[in-house]
């Protein structure tokens, strides 16, 4: 299996390789060092994978190197014993706690209110194409907002997103590109991906068309996922509000669920990013799932008068079509009636 790895992304999908890069598992370090020595033809791609992992991890040195540095800085007079591997976990936790404190203190001085932002917004029925100062191209879907920090493109490229956007990131290995959303953060170098994270919706998505990205959510566990080309993360957002009487099952239900699937391709077109080419593609979606897409796309409000109609399932591809044409085509598949009054659409059986 490992011998089939050809791209840096293939190695980054392997948990043992990530532990080797982190220096957090002695067994993984020994295994990969031996494997690399026995497979010299793979040294170049392994080196690229390690460099990519280091950048995606914020350029932190492996844990064993950090500990070696700390141990070397302690003077002989105050050394009582050297670190054994069994103490790496404790030392790493202490190191990260100190580092987190320093970062928090530093961020409290520099990020607020020193950083100013530049906002790009779209209303319902509106879409924008934006080119950032680093050359990154962003397609902003309807009812969405991007905030770009003034410090953008100095040491990092940081943006915040509410809604949906497609990013074609200009490659720059020295300046990671970070996207912050309400549910997760994304770190990339040079790649193309779609992010959908609307306020109030039960699911958020990240679809990777090209390159590699790291996703870390905001849950207490700080779940991390490294995506490779052609994959999509579906982030199921819990809606349950806990109280003092919550059971163990309630707590488990409250935790977010992460699902990794392949991108949906119809007639050689990626469904998740088709909207950037003025196409609306539905793939076995219920009418209820289609509803918010049409509302944002055409700046209307859709009101179902029959619950059964909400469950109708549709598959279709509409490019540069108006709302009435789309509804009439959907009618031919599974019949319903609709009436338009201003910006409101009333749908009955």
Beta strands, then each sheet from edge to edge (+ up, - down):
strand 1: 117-121
strand 2: 128-131
strand 3: 137-140
strand 4: 145-149
strand 5: 157-168
strand 6: 177-180
strand 7: 184-188
strand 8: 192-197
strand 9: 203-210
strand 10: 212-217
strand 11: 224-228
strand 12: 231-236
strand 13: 257-262
strand 14: 265-266
strand 15: 269-270
strand 16: 279-286
strand 17: 301-304
strand 18: 313-319
strand 19: 337-341
strand 20: 344-348
sheet 1: 1+ 4- 5+ 3- 2+
sheet 2: 1+ 4- 5+ 6+ 7- 10+ 11-
sheet 3: 1+ 4- 5+ 8- 9+ 12- 13+
sheet 4: 14+ 15-
sheet 5: 16+ 18-
sheet 6: 17+ 20+ 19-
end
